[in-house]
Amino acid sequence: MDFEELLKETYHIDDNIFDIARQAEDGLAKQFDFINNNKQYNQIKVLRAMQNAGLSDRHFNGTTGYGYDDIGRDALDRIYAEVFGCEDALVRSQIISGTQALAICLFGILRPGDELISVTGKPYDTLEEVIGIRHGEGSLKEFGIIYSQVDLKEDGSPDYDAIYDAVNNKTKLVEIQRSRGYSERTSLSVETIGKIISIIKSKNPNTLVMVDNCYGEFVEKIEPTQVGADLIAGSLIKNPGGGLAQSGGYIAGTAKCVELCAQRLTCPGLGKHVGASLQTNRNMIQGFYMAPHIVAESLKGAVFMASLFEKLGYETSPKSNDKRSDIVQTIKFNNEDNLKEFCRAIQAAAPVDSFVIPEAWDMPGYDNPVIMAAGAFVQGASIELSADGPMIPPYIAFMQGGLVYENVKVAAMMAADRILKKG
């Protein structure tokens, strides 16, 4: 019994879907080669950094209590800093999400009367209460932080002239969101981020730049810290955790900025010197080692998903032959039922909780009901195959992750089959 026969027997996928899937995959050799080339480059960067850190079995042992002299934790900070081409990093299991990592940066850097500007339009939904765009107890707004934003152009590209005009002497920090969030714009390449940063620094060299790097790590050969970003932040249950980190987040950048963030994470006077790793070092370190490979698997899955649904007549972004800057793949359904069916197929294709039927609900931190498929080994891990979308027109599915390409391929075929059978 071969692969196709096993799929037909297990999931009852129609023969037409197999024909379309073969056509989709046959045309992706160039894209897969590009992804593999980046993977190899990034894998050597990680390997070299671990060797330079003198990584040993002793670094995998955790600490308790205050966590003084945690050599594994400190080695991981150095490894992240070297791989991301910056001065220092703060990698901690105590950071519970990408949103918290970003909030630590914002509260660590900004002081009453400072101005924060988002130059990629409205930030991701979960930051709105942090900033005070929507009411949130203890928001930046309550602490006297001034907020403004520069919207993207209609085509989704940065408005460079408006960014230059917006930056002023009071602008302490500019936030750039690399990924698209729940919007139809494209993600930003590191090259584009570098151009934004150069414009900001030309207007006010003292303005700091923070990049929300979620979903972007290891997609390209360089990170935003290598084109002038003072800070980047992200979650370990996304790309850099490699599917093995069970929790955590990171902040990386200049030594001064990272230290300010560390003082916020713990308390003034303690900073990076405390924070027990318990038994998390091994998974966090090994996950980072695996991350370039896992990100490549996820990207190949996203490219296949795009190609398959393009052949079925759906609008996708990025398109299957586009250059990518994050792992997110969108499919526009223009139909509530098809969005639900897609997410339910992704859930049914998962190794965990495949029997669960997702329903839309009012998730904390979001404006609208969201349907979410997430059958993951680590709860909420979006480096694992997952899909979600707000239940509002044009009913776009946001798919990301995939530890194993073959699993994403099966999920794509199951989704296509279900949607076509539903008519």
Secondary structure, 3 states (H helix, E strand, C coil): CCHHHHHHHHHCCCHHHHHHHHHHHHCCHHHHHHHHHHHHHHHHHHHHHHHHCCCCHHHHCCCCCCCCCCHHHHHHHHHHHHHCCCCEEEEECCCCCHHHHHHHHHHHHCCCCCEEEECCCCCCHHHHHHHCCCCCCCCCHHHCCEEEECCCCCCCCCCHHHHHHHCCCCEEEEEEECCCCCCCCCCCCHHHHHHHHHHHHHHCCCCEEEEECCCCCCCCCCCHHHHCCCEEEEECCCHHHCCCCCCCEEEEECHHHHHHHHHHHCCCCCHHHCCCCCCCHHHHHHHHHHHHHHHHHHHHHHHHHHHHHHHCCCEEECCCCCCCCCCCEEEECCCHHHHHHHHHHHHHCCCCCCCCCCCCECCCCCCCCEEEECCCCCCCCCCCCEEEEECCCCCEEEEECCCCHHHHHHHHHHHHHHHHHHC
